[in-house]
Amino acid sequence: MDAVKKVVIPVAGWGTRSLPASKNIPKEMLPIYNKPVIQYVVEEAQRSGIEDVIFVTNRDKSVIEDHFDYNLQLEGVLERAGKLDKLKLIREVAEMVNIMSVRQKKQLGLGHAVLCARDLVGNSPFAIMVGDDLMFGGVPGIKQLMDVAVAENMSVVGVMEVPADKVDKYGIIDGDEISPGVYRVNNLVEKPERSKAPSRLAIVGRYVLKPEIFDFLKQVKPGHGGEIQLTDALQGMATSQGMLAVRMSGMRFDAGDWAEYLTANIYFGLQEESLRYELLDKLKNFVQFK
Ligand code: G1P
């Protein structure tokens, strides 16, 4: 498989899990420490060698594209005030990747969102990153999949083991481990009932796919929740041309889950030398550390 240079990041969801914070701000723009959630995702893409980011948006999400563009007025203010470190910070965000976007005019599901990006993706292998899933530590998340996809010339989905009581929140795979942490995918099922899950290996919002996925997406009927599910198209593709799953390493935060969102904030606060001790000190006032 050729090197992967494009990523599709669907950002058209309502973000109901993040209400009321996301009432008028896209959930992808909520900050974790000093950056919006979406910036961590785009940084992971950039560190993995991705050059083009395709956002699948809706009418309320243009602020996401703006975040990755220059803000000349603000740059002028910072320059005149001599705040050159801040100037550098905001310019760097605009220079990370090329940004493209396409509207998902009806919210018919994740599979439908990806299908909207078809013309912008063209006929090359591409990545998909779900904007709520943040991955940290070691080799950048999507790079872990790209390495296997390119070496094996196969489509690859990223998985992690989740507790048995969480399998109904994810796409779950049934696979055979063919080398440590790499599985041949036999079946995939979107949000199975707990008693029917084929395993605890959950798809974690990272995919590297061949462009034929669009042919499968065009054919899938509404599935779980009445939506066009990416997982259902993946099933067709796995059956007809094979697919691998890679058990991803590193930490994952689901930014749409409040406990994980808040943990991520504290985690990144603690990484910052100038904040660490004050933050720990304040936390000690109301947390009993063992
Ligand atoms: C989507 C996919 C699901 C996957 C999950 C990862 O679900 O449909 O297969 O496990 O992302 O975050 P969503 O969270 O959009 O309901």
Residues whose N, C-alpha, C, O or C-beta is under 5 A from the ligand:
A	BS01	G1P	L110 V130 D133 K169 Y170 G171 I203 V204 G205 T231
